[in-house]
Amino acid sequence: MKLKFLLFVIIAIGSTAYASDLIKFYDTTSGSWNDMKALATKEHKFIFIDAYTDWCSWCKVMDKETFSDKVVADFMNAKFINVRYEMETGFGALMSGKYRVSGFPTFLIFTSDGRLVNRIVGYHKSKEFLEKLKIALDSTKHDNLAGVSNVIDPGFPEFYKLSFLKGDLRKRPDSSTVNNFLASSTDLFNEIPWSMMFRFTTLLEPKYKQFIFDNSEKIKTLFGENDLESVTRQILSGELRSVIVKNDSLALNSVIEKAKKYSSTPAVQLEKNYRMQFYQGTKQWSKFADMIERDKSQYDENAFNSYGWTIYERCDDKNVVAQATLWMSNVVKKNPKYMFLDTYAALLYKNADLKSAKIFAEMAIAAGKKENEKVNETEALLKKINDESKKKK
């Protein structure tokens, strides 16, 4: 996606226009966060931060689709001082560490004095995103994060900061470094040790994992339900992986019941998610597909694409592959985007329908080039299809 830049002079801050040029995003540096707060105070607005990375494909989709919607843009310009940070560089990386941003895109909503009150995670279509922005402005629904100071760097250790940097600059500590730091902390409820537990959950000794479960209500008050749920989800995911390795369906039930205590996900949906992961991990593909089939009206095209690709890569059950091929057939009829066509072509190939696979692989390549996507993997698939077709002649 090509970006157009337009420079304005507003209290010595550059304003940058992205995507359709409809939203006024301010291009900030480490010295301008205070200026952003001053501008928000002056204009009686909240601050909206688009936390993105260069490699985040869904960030680009947000640019192309949601941020170029005039209704969304008009609302954002009217209600927010809009700021963008590349979250693996400079001040953006500090913001990632401070507010524990671990998935992209993430959108952070602040009051004019720099208090975080809401976050929106992931790609959202225009209508849904607009509704979430309206909720973010409702003071009765703000996050009250009593444990989070307004200081961007309250004294995070260097090993923590390095874990947020880009590419080769990123360094992840070992378990002993993290646990020794926690052992030296006089107050585990302070935001610095909590950030360590949040960032390096998988490295924690069992006693710190148990600390989180034992003090879940206090942690929720200090750092919010989203933080608590993110950490407990990681811990329980580790327990689920152990259950999968053992192929222990009874232990699965125990993990599910424990998860229900710490998740905002409705119990029925949560249990379904855990069982689908269990069936996938233990290669019980028929049960995996049957769960999708029973509730297929609840899934969108992206979910079917994800499930379809998983089956293409990992499943050799011909009946399940045929079932997934049918799901994707319906998806591409409604939305012939590159990534959907690519998955459909791959499933057709695995389903031994080489003639149809060739047609849809070629369609995927054409769509991908039009969408400025890399199509080398689809071209490799097409070559395999052509080679096998020649052998059969």
C-alpha positions in Angstrom: 0.0 0.0 0.0 1.4 3.4 -1.0 1.1 6.1 1.6 0.7 9.8 0.9 2.2 12.3 3.3 0.9 15.8 4.0 2.7 18.1 6.5 0.9 20.5 8.9 2.4 22.7 11.5 0.5 22.4 14.8 2.4 23.1 18.0 5.5 21.8 16.4 4.0 18.4 15.7 3.9 16.8 12.2 0.5 15.6 11.1 0.5 12.7 8.7 -2.3 11.5 6.4 -2.6 7.8 5.8 -4.7 5.4 3.7 -7.5 7.5 2.2 -6.2 10.8 3.8 -9.4 11.1 5.7 -8.1 10.7 9.2 -5.6 13.2 10.6 -2.9 11.2 12.3 -0.1 12.9 14.2 3.4 11.8 13.6 5.0 11.8 17.0 8.5 11.3 18.5 9.7 10.6 22.0 9.5 14.3 22.8 5.9 14.9 21.7 3.7 12.7 24.0 3.3 15.7 26.3 2.4 17.8 23.3 -0.3 15.3 22.4 -1.8 15.5 25.8 -1.7 19.3 25.7 -3.4 19.3 22.3 -6.1 16.8 23.6 -6.7 19.0 26.6 -7.0 22.1 24.5 -9.5 20.5 22.1 -11.3 18.6 24.8 -10.7 15.3 23.1 -9.5 11.8 24.0 -6.2 10.4 22.5 -6.4 7.5 20.1 -3.2 5.5 19.5 -3.0 3.2 16.5 -0.3 0.7 17.7 1.0 -1.0 14.6 4.0 -2.9 13.3 5.5 -2.9 9.8 4.9 -6.6 9.4 1.2 -6.6 10.6 -1.0 -7.5 7.6 -4.2 -6.8 9.5 -2.9 -3.3 10.3 -2.7 -2.7 6.6 -6.3 -4.0 6.2 -7.5 -1.6 8.8 -5.8 1.2 6.9 -7.3 0.1 3.6 -10.8 -0.7 4.7 -11.8 0.7 8.1 -9.8 3.9 8.3 -10.8 4.8 4.8 -14.5 4.8 5.8 -15.6 8.4 5.9 -18.1 7.9 8.7 -15.3 6.3 10.9 -12.9 9.0 9.9 -15.2 11.9 10.6 -16.0 10.4 14.1 -12.3 9.9 14.9 -11.3 13.4 13.8 -14.2 14.9 15.8 -13.6 13.0 19.0 -9.9 12.1 19.2 -6.4 13.3 18.8 -5.2 10.5 16.6 -1.7 9.2 16.9 0.3 6.4 15.3 3.3 4.5 16.8 5.4 1.8 15.2 5.5 -0.3 18.3 8.9 -2.0 17.9 11.0 1.2 17.6 11.9 4.1 19.9 9.1 5.6 21.9 6.6 3.1 20.4 8.6 0.2 21.9 8.5 2.0 25.3 4.7 2.3 24.9 4.5 -1.4 24.1 6.3 -2.3 27.3 4.3 0.2 29.4 0.9 -0.8 28.3 1.8 -4.5 27.6 0.9 -4.5 23.9 1.5 -8.0 22.6 -0.9 -8.3 19.6 -1.4 -6.1 16.5 -3.2 -4.1 15.6 -4.0 -2.7 19.0 -5.8 0.6 19.6 -5.3 2.5 22.9 -7.7 5.1 24.2 -6.4 7.7 26.7 -7.9 10.7 28.5 -6.3 14.0 27.7 -4.0 13.7 30.8 -2.6 10.4 29.6 -4.7 7.8 31.5 -5.4 4.6 29.6 -9.1 3.9 29.7 -9.8 1.5 26.9 -8.1 -0.8 24.3 -9.4 -2.4 21.1 -7.5 -5.4 19.8 -7.5 -6.8 16.3 -9.0 -6.0 13.0 -12.6 -4.7 12.9 -14.9 -3.7 10.1 -16.2 -0.2 10.0 -19.5 -0.6 11.8 -18.2 -2.7 14.6 -15.1 -0.5 15.0 -17.3 2.6 15.3 -19.4 1.0 18.0 -16.2 0.1 20.0 -15.0 3.7 19.6 -18.3 5.0 21.0 -18.0 2.6 24.0 -14.4 3.9 24.5 -15.8 7.4 25.0 -18.4 6.3 27.7 -16.9 7.1 31.1 -19.1 4.5 32.7 -17.3 1.8 30.7 -13.7 3.0 31.2 -11.1 0.7 32.6 -10.1 1.8 36.0 -6.5 0.6 36.2 -5.4 1.5 39.7 -2.0 -0.1 39.4 -1.0 1.7 36.2 0.9 5.0 36.6 1.0 7.7 34.0 4.8 7.4 33.9 5.8 5.8 30.6 9.0 4.2 32.0 8.6 3.6 35.8 11.9 1.7 35.9 11.6 -1.3 33.7 14.7 -3.5 33.6 16.7 -3.5 30.4 15.9 -7.2 29.6 12.3 -6.3 29.5 12.7 -3.3 27.2 14.8 -5.4 24.8 12.0 -7.9 24.4 9.9 -5.4 22.6 12.4 -4.3 19.9 12.4 -5.1 16.2 14.0 -8.1 14.6 17.6 -8.9 15.6 17.5 -6.2 18.3 14.8 -8.1 20.2 16.3 -10.2 23.0 14.2 -12.6 25.2 15.5 -13.4 28.7 15.8 -16.8 30.1 13.7 -18.2 32.9 16.2 -17.6 35.6 16.5 -13.9 34.8 12.8 -13.4 35.0 12.3 -15.4 38.2 15.3 -14.0 39.9 13.9 -10.5 39.2 10.6 -11.4 40.7 12.2 -13.0 43.7 14.0 -9.7 44.3 10.8 -7.7 44.1 9.4 -6.4 47.3 5.9 -5.9 46.0 4.6 -8.3 43.3 1.5 -6.1 42.9 3.6 -3.2 41.5 3.3 -2.6 37.8 6.9 -3.5 37.1 6.8 -7.1 38.3 3.3 -7.5 37.0 4.6 -6.5 33.5 7.3 -9.2 33.9 4.6 -11.8 34.7 2.5 -10.6 31.8 5.3 -10.6 29.2 7.1 -13.8 30.2 4.2 -15.9 31.5 5.5 -19.1 30.0 8.9 -18.7 31.8 7.3 -18.3 35.3 8.0 -20.8 38.1 4.8 -22.6 39.3 4.7 -20.4 42.5 4.2 -17.2 40.4 1.6 -18.8 38.3 -0.3 -19.9 41.4 0.2 -16.3 42.8 -1.8 -15.0 39.8 -4.7 -17.4 40.4 -4.7 -16.9 44.1 -4.8 -13.1 43.7 -6.9 -12.8 40.6 -9.4 -10.3 42.0 -6.8 -7.9 43.3 -4.8 -8.1 40.0 -8.0 -7.4 38.1 -8.6 -4.3 40.1 -5.0 -3.1 39.6 -4.4 -4.0 36.0 -7.7 -4.8 34.5 -9.7 -7.8 33.4 -8.0 -8.0 30.0 -4.5 -8.3 31.5 -5.6 -10.9 34.0 -7.4 -12.9 31.4 -4.5 -12.7 29.0 -2.1 -14.2 31.6 -4.4 -16.9 32.9 -5.2 -17.9 29.3 -1.5 -18.4 28.6 -1.1 -20.5 31.8 -4.1 -22.6 31.0 -2.9 -23.0 27.4 0.2 -24.6 28.8 -1.9 -26.9 30.8 -4.0 -27.7 27.7 -0.8 -28.6 25.8 0.2 -31.0 28.5 -3.3 -32.6 28.3 -3.0 -32.9 24.5 0.4 -34.6 24.8 -1.0 -37.1 27.2 -4.3 -37.4 25.1 -6.1 -37.2 28.4 -9.8 -36.4 27.9 -10.5 -36.5 31.6 -7.8 -33.9 32.4 -9.2 -31.8 29.6 -12.5 -31.5 31.5 -10.6 -30.2 34.6 -8.7 -27.6 32.5 -12.0 -26.4 30.9 -13.7 -26.0 34.3 -10.7 -24.0 35.6 -10.7 -21.8 32.5 -14.3 -20.9 33.0 -13.4 -19.2 36.3 -11.0 -16.8 34.7 -12.4 -16.1 31.2 -15.0 -13.6 30.0 -15.8 -15.9 27.1 -19.2 -17.5 27.5 -18.8 -21.0 29.0 -20.3 -22.8 26.0 -18.0 -21.0 23.5 -14.9 -21.5 25.8 -15.6 -25.2 26.1 -16.0 -25.5 22.4 -12.7 -23.7 21.8 -10.8 -25.9 24.2 -12.3 -29.1 22.8 -11.5 -28.1 19.2 -7.8 -27.4 20.2 -7.8 -30.8 21.9 -9.2 -32.6 18.9 -6.8 -30.8 16.5 -3.8 -31.5 18.8 -4.7 -35.2 19.2 -5.6 -35.5 15.4 -9.2 -36.4 16.0 -10.1 -34.6 12.8 -13.6 -36.0 12.4 -14.6 -34.6 15.8 -12.8 -31.4 15.0 -14.8 -31.0 11.7 -18.1 -32.1 13.3 -17.9 -29.3 15.9 -17.4 -26.7 13.1 -20.2 -28.2 11.0 -22.7 -28.1 13.9 -22.1 -24.4 14.4 -21.1 -23.3 11.0 -23.7 -20.5 10.9 -21.7 -18.8 13.7 -18.4 -18.6 11.8 -17.3 -15.9 9.4 -15.2 -16.3 6.2 -11.9 -15.7 8.1 -12.7 -18.5 10.5 -13.4 -20.9 7.7 -10.3 -19.9 6.0 -8.2 -20.5 9.1 -9.8 -23.9 9.8 -9.5 -24.8 6.1 -5.8 -24.0 6.0 -5.2 -26.0 9.2 -6.9 -29.0 7.7 -4.9 -28.6 4.5 -1.6 -28.5 6.3 -2.2 -31.1 9.0 -5.1 -33.4 8.2 -5.0 -36.5 5.9 -8.6 -37.7 6.5 -10.1 -37.5 3.0 -13.6 -37.0 4.3 -12.6 -34.1 6.5 -10.5 -32.5 3.6 -13.6 -32.8 1.4 -15.7 -31.2 4.1 -13.3 -28.2 4.4 -13.2 -27.9 0.6 -17.0 -27.4 0.6 -16.7 -24.7 3.3 -14.2 -22.8 1.3 -16.3 -23.2 -1.9 -19.0 -21.2 -0.2 -16.6 -18.6 1.0 -15.0 -17.9 -2.4 -18.4 -17.6 -4.0 -19.2 -14.7 -1.7 -15.7 -13.2 -1.5 -13.1 -14.2 -4.0 -10.2 -12.6 -2.1 -6.6 -13.9 -2.7 -6.2 -15.6 0.7 -9.5 -17.4 0.4 -8.9 -18.5 -3.2 -5.5 -19.7 -2.2 -6.8 -21.9 0.6 -9.6 -23.2 -1.6 -7.1 -24.1 -4.4 -4.8 -25.9 -1.8 -7.8 -27.9 -0.5 -8.9 -28.8 -4.0 -5.3 -30.0 -4.7 -5.3 -32.1 -1.5 -8.7 -33.4 -2.5 -7.1 -34.7 -5.8 -9.3 -32.4 -7.9 -6.4 -31.2 -10.0 -8.5 -29.6 -12.7 -10.4 -27.3 -10.3 -7.3 -26.7 -8.2 -5.5 -25.4 -11.3 -8.4 -23.0 -12.1 -8.6 -21.6 -8.6 -4.8 -21.4 -8.1 -4.6 -19.3 -11.3 -7.5 -17.1 -10.0 -5.7 -16.8 -6.6 -2.5 -15.6 -8.3 -4.4 -13.0 -10.4 -6.3 -11.8 -7.3 -3.1 -11.7 -5.3 -1.3 -9.6 -7.8 -4.2 -7.2 -8.0 -4.2 -6.9 -4.2 -0.4 -6.4 -4.1 0.1 -9.7 -2.2 3.1 -12.0 -2.4 1.9 -15.0 -4.5 5.1 -17.1 -4.7 3.6 -19.9 -2.5 0.5 -20.1 -4.7 2.8 -20.2 -7.8 4.6 -23.1 -6.2 1.3 -24.8 -5.6 0.3 -24.3 -9.2 3.6 -25.9 -10.3 2.9 -28.9 -8.2 -0.6 -29.1 -9.7 0.7 -28.9 -13.2 3.4 -31.5 -12.6 1.0 -34.0 -11.1 -1.5 -33.4 -14.0 1.3 -34.2 -16.5 2.1 -37.4 -14.7 -1.6 -38.5 -14.9 -1.7 -38.0 -18.7 
